[in-house]
Every structure is written in structure tokens, then in C-alpha cells.
Amino acid sequence: MKFVDEAYIRVEAGDGGSGCVSFRREKYIPKGGPNGGDGGDGGSVYLLADNNLNTLVDLRDQRIQRAERGQNGMGRDMTGRSGQDLVIRVPVGTRVIERDTGELIGELMASGERLLVAQGGFHGIGNARFKSSTNRTPRQSTPGTPGERRDLHLELLLLADVGLVGFPNAGKSSLVRQVSSARPRVADYPFTTLHPNLGVVRLGRERSFVIADIPGLIEGAAEGAGLGTRFLKHLSRTRLLLHLVDVAPLGDHTDPYDEIRKVEAEMQAFGRELIDKERWLVLNKVDLLDEETFAARRDALLERLDWQGPVYAICALSGKGTEPLMQDLMNHLERLRAAETAVEPEDSTSEDDAAEDDWHPLG
């Protein structure tokens, strides 16, 4: 199925049914009085988060979504039937924006969560409701109000704990294949990853996290080079980033330092929310270098970068070094989750301090 992470739709709630003007007419009852019933309410439009969906492709072909109109009122004091609500199923992680104003209507972050995006119209009043001691034959009624109509921009942001960034062929997809059951495409040429992929890393019973792989970035991605930076939005909800770097590139013209700075520049152009995220440096393809050469390249790279964060050395293809990396990620994520649910701020601070002491970077 084609991965589609954006859709533009128009939602139209149902109009309310109009009230009825009617009078009771039966044999031997010449003045039966008004008996016009009210109309029915119009159906509303809801979005429902569904775990079984992972793309917005269905909404690409169904641009207009309409709820049912309320039925008009009838004689004999019969109220019209209310219109049926329209429920549109979308993937978990969908953000809803009104196109005309740019207003964020809401986000669906959990399976089964519902969001009202268009309110149905209110029913009209029949003439039976207008009768009084001074107005025994009312001939007025009210029409139903129109339902809301909105143009929406739906944007799918993947829900992942860890995001991968780096140049094409840095080994991001290979790492996802190695540590999870996901099978993103891997080949010996750039841009084999054309859309985001998610993998679940399981390290034991009830110990797991989600890792996201996005297409690689190149210089000028913010201006549309390569596949651009539009996939970076899928990393906006991650807790931290792994920056993968090929330390054994083919050819002397490729410098890992330049690649890191170019990726950082593209992240900076996308927005501060990404460049300010916690980021760990992962040096990949260490199996192609002997220990002495790797140590020299690593030390020189870290000195040029003035890198202060965690650093890991792995071979994503063979799995070397990936287990300690995944264990440290799991432990760190568990500390972050515990800090977020802690009642007292002091507990959160102490846990963050403990997180720094417990890191065990390789190399």
C-alpha cells in the first residue's frame, strides 16, 4: 500500500431538518389544533483514530465527506429522524488543521480517540411548539440550521520513541532490520528508503520501544534536493534522535564531519524543535576499519565536532554493537517515562541526573 501522510478533505455536517406546519384534521373534530412536529438534528462529522490504519491513502480519493441531513418534521406531532453521524477512521498520530485559518483543531494520539470536526445543524421547530392561549392556530415554524462545513488538512505524524537521521546509505534501514522485525528496503545505492518505516524493538517482556527510519537527507534538502525535508516532521514527536554516520565512506572525497554538519543544517532549516532534541551519535560500518584506524577517525571526528553527547560504534549489517545501544536506549527511555509520570519535580531532576551517570557509550 502506498504511504500517504497528507490529505486534504472537505467535511460537511448534515443540516437540521425543518419544523412542520400542520393542523389536526379529523371527522367531528373541526378545530383539532396545531400538530406540526420538530425536525431532526443533522449528523456531525467525527475523526476516529484506528490502530489498524497506517496511511491516509483512502482519503486521497474521497475528498468530500458528508454526514446525513436531519429529516423534516411531520404532522401528528411526529419528530423527524436525526441524521446519522459520519465517522472517518484515520491512523493514530493524525493532526487536523483547518486550511482557511491554519488553526490546529486537534490531534489523535491514542487508538479509539474521537475528534469532532464538523457540528451537525440544529433541528427546526414545528408549529405545535408555538401554540399558546393567545395564539391557538400558529402558522409559523423554523427551518433547521445548516451544518458546519470545513476544509481540513490532515497530516500524519508517526508515533515513535527514537528517530534515525543521517545521509543516504548511512545504514539507517539496516539498523532497523537488525534490531526489529521491520523489513525496510536495503540496497547498495542512495535513496532506497522512499518513505518512513517503523520498527518495534523488543528487549523483554513489556520492554519495547518504537524506532522510526526516514529517507536520508542531503545538502539542499530544505530547498527540495533529494526527497526534501518533509519527512522530518515524523521525528517531531520522538523523544531522542540517533544520528548515524558512515565512518568508512567510499572515496576520500567524503568527509563524515561535513555530512554531520550538512544534516544539522537541514534540521536547523526545518525548525528548532528537531535541532534542540537530544541526539546520540552512532558511528556505523566499523567492521570495514581496523581498530587503530577507527580509533583515530573517531577521536578526530569528535574533536572537530566538539561532541559532548553519547557516542556508539556499531555495524548495523552484522549487528555488532547494536545490543548495548538498544539496551541503553531502553533504559534511558524508561527513565524519561518515569520522570514524566513523577508527581514531584524533585524526583524528575534526580532521575535525569541518574540517567547521565548510567550511560555506557562505546569506544
N, C-alpha and C positions, 0 to 999 in steps of 0.2 A: 504494500500500500504506500502511496506517495505521502511523504511527510509534508504537511502543510501547517505552518504555525501562525498564520494570519488569515483573517476572513473579514469581509465587510458585508453586513446584512442590514436589512430594514425590518423592524418588528412593528406590527400594528395590532394593538389590542382591539377587542371587539367593542362596538358601540352598544350603549344601553338601549333596550327596547322601549318604544314609546308607550305612554299610557293610552287607554282606550276610553272613548266617549260612547256610552251605551246606556239604555234605559230598559227596565224590566217591562216586557210586554207579554201578558198572558190573558187568557179569556177570563172575564169577570174581574180583572184587576187593571182598571184603566190607568191608574197612576201608581205604577209599581216603584217609581223612583230610580235614581242612577245606580248602575251596577257595572260600570267600566273598571276593569282590573288594571293593576300596575304592570309595567313591562319588566323584563328580566335584566339583570346586570350583564354587562359584556364580559367576555372571558379575558383574563390577564395573560401576559407572556412571562414565563419564568425560564431561567437557565438552571440546569441541574448538573452538578459535577458527577462524572461517571468514571470509575477506575478502569473500566473496560475499553475506554477510548484513549488514543494517544495522538490524535491528529484532528485538525479542523477541516479535513478534505470534504466531508459531506456538506458543509455549509457553503462551500465554493459554488455548488450547483443549485443551491436553494437560497437565493439572495433575499427573497421576501417571505417573511413568516407571519401568518395572520392567525389570530385567535378568533373564536366563534362569536358572532353577534348575539346579543340578547333578543329573545322573542318579544314581539309586541304584546301588550295586554289584550284581553278579550272580554266579551260580555259575560254576564252571570258571575261577576266578581272573580274571574279566572286570571291569575297572575301568569305572565309569560315566563317561559323557561329561561334560566340564566345560561349564558354562553359558556361553553367548555373552555377551561384554561388550556393554553398551549405550553407544553414543557419541552424545551430544547436541550438535549443532552450534549455536554461539552466535556473535554478532558479536564482532569484535575490540574490546577495551575493556570486556568484561563483568566485573563484580565479583561475587563469590559470598560471601554471608553466611548463616550458619546462623540461622534465625529464632528458635529456642528460646533460644540463648545470646547472639546478637548477634556471635558470633565471625567474624572475616574469614577465610574459608577460603583464598581466593586471588584473583588477577586474571589474566585472559588478555590479554596485551598484544601478542602477535605472532601472525600467521596460522600455523596448524598447531600451536600450543601446546596441550598437553593437561593437564587437571587432574582428578585422582581425587577424586570427591566421595562415593562410597559403595563400600566394600570388600566384595567377594563373600565368602560364607561358606566356611569350610574343609571339605574333604571328611571324611566319616566313615571309620572303619577297619573292614575286613571281618575275619571270624574267622580267615582264613588267616594274618593277621599276629600272632595271639595264640598260635599253636601253639609248643610247647616240648617238651623231653624229659619234663617232668613234667605237661604239660597237652596231651595228644595229641588230645583232642576238645573244643576250646574252643567254647563256645556264646555267647560274648559278642562284641558289636560296638559301635561307637559311632555315634551319629547325626551328621549334618553340622551345623555351627554355622550359626546364622541370619546372613544378610547384613545389612549396615548399612542403616538407614532414617533418612532425614534430610528435614527441611522446610527448603527453601532460598529465600532471597530473591535473585533475580538483578537486578542493576542495571547498565544500560548507560551508560557514561560515554564520550562521544565523544572520540576522539583528535585533537586539533588543536593547532597551534603558537600560533595567535593567536585570541583570543576577542573578540567585539564586545559591548559593553554600552551601554545608553542608554535613553531614554524611547521609547515607541512613536512612529513616524513621524520618528525622528531620521535615518533614511537608512541603516540597517544593511543591510537587504536590497538596497537599490540599490547599495551599495558592493560587496557580494558579487557581484551580477550584473555589475558593471562590470569587476572585476579577475579573475574566474574564469568557468568555463563553467557554473557552477551557476545555476539559474533559480528562486530563491525568489519567492514571490508578492509583488507590489508593487501598492499601491493608495493612494488619497488618503484613507484613513480608518485609525484606530488598530487595532492587533492584527491586521494582515493576516498576520503570522507567527505560526502556532499551534504550531509545533514546530521544533526545531533544524534548521539546514541547514548542510551542509559544502560548501566550495568549495576547489579546489586552485589556487593562484596559481603560474603558471609564468613564470619570468623568464629562462629559457635552459635549455640542456641540463644536466640534473642539478642545476638550481637551482629549487627549488619549496618551498612550504610550504602547510599547510592552515589555512584560516580558518573559524571557526565563528560562525554567527549564531543567536542565541536570541531568543525573544519578549521584547518590551520590558518594562521594569519601571515601575511607578508607585508612588506613595506608598501604603503599607499592603500592599505585595505580600507581605511576610513573614506577614501575618495572612490572606492569601488574596485580597486585592484583585487585580482583573485576572486574569491567569493565574498569580498567585503567584510563588514563587521556586524552585520545584522544578527548573526548567530550569537554574538557576545551577550545579548540580552538574556540568554538561557543560563548564564552564570551569575546573574544579578541576585539570585536567591540562595546561592551556595554559601556555606559557612567559611570555606577557605579554598584556595586555588593551588594546584600543583603546576609549576612551570617546568615543562620538560624541555631538555636541551640535548642535542646530539653532540657529544664530546669527541666523536670520531667522524667528522663530516668528510665526504668525498671531495678531494681537491683542496689545495692550500688557500684558495680564494675565499673560502667560507670561514668566518670567524664566529664562534659561539657567543662571544661578548656582543658583537654587532647584532646578532639575531635576538638576543635578550633585550637589548635597548630598543630595537625596532618593534618588538611585540609590546613593550611597555609604552612606547609612543602611541601605538594604535589603541591600547586600552585607555590611555590618557585622553585621546581624542574622542573615545566613546562616552566617557563620563568618569567622574571622580569615584563613583560607587565601586568600580572594579579595581582601579589602581590602588585604592585605600584598603582593599581586602587583604586579610592575612594570606601570605603566599610562601610556599615552600619550594625550594629549588631542587629539581631531580635531574641528575646527570645520567643520561641513558647511553646505551651501547658501549659500556665499559669493557665488555668482553673483546672488543676489537683492539684494545691497547694493553700493553704490558703494565705491570703495577707502577714501575718507575715513571713511565711516560704519562700515565693517567694522573699520578700524584702531582707531577709538575704542571700539567694543564689545569688541574683542579685548583691548585694553590694560586697560580697566576690569574685564573678567571675570578676567583673570589676576591683577590686583592684589587683587581681592576674595578669590580662591581662594588667593592666595599660592602659585601653582603653580610648581614647580621642575623639572618633567619636560619632555620634548619636547612641542612643540605644532605641529600641522599644520593647514593650511587647504585644504579641498577642496570640489569639487562632485561628489558621488557620481553624480548623474544624467548629467552630461556627461563626467565623467572628469577634469576639471580638478584638477590637484594630486595625483591618485592614483598616478601613476607614481613620482614621488620618494618618496612614502610607502611604496610596496611595495618599492622598491629599498633604502630604509633599513631596513625590516623584515627583508628577506632578509639584508642584511649583518650586522645585529645578531644574527639567529638563527644565522647561520654562526659568529659569534664565540662565542655561547653553546655551540653544539655542540662547537666546538673546545676550549673551556675544560673541558667535561665529560669529554672524552676525553684531556685532557692528563695526562701522567704526574706532573709535578712541580707542586705547588701554586703555586710562584712564577710559572709560566707562565700559570696561570689568572688570577692577580691582574693581571699585566701586560696580558693581553688585555682584561680588564674595563675597565682604565684607558683602553686604546686605544679601546674602544667609546664612551666618553664624548666623547673628542676628535673622533671621526669623525662624530658626529651632525650632521645639517644640517636642523633644523626649519625649516618655512616661516614666513614672517611676521617 
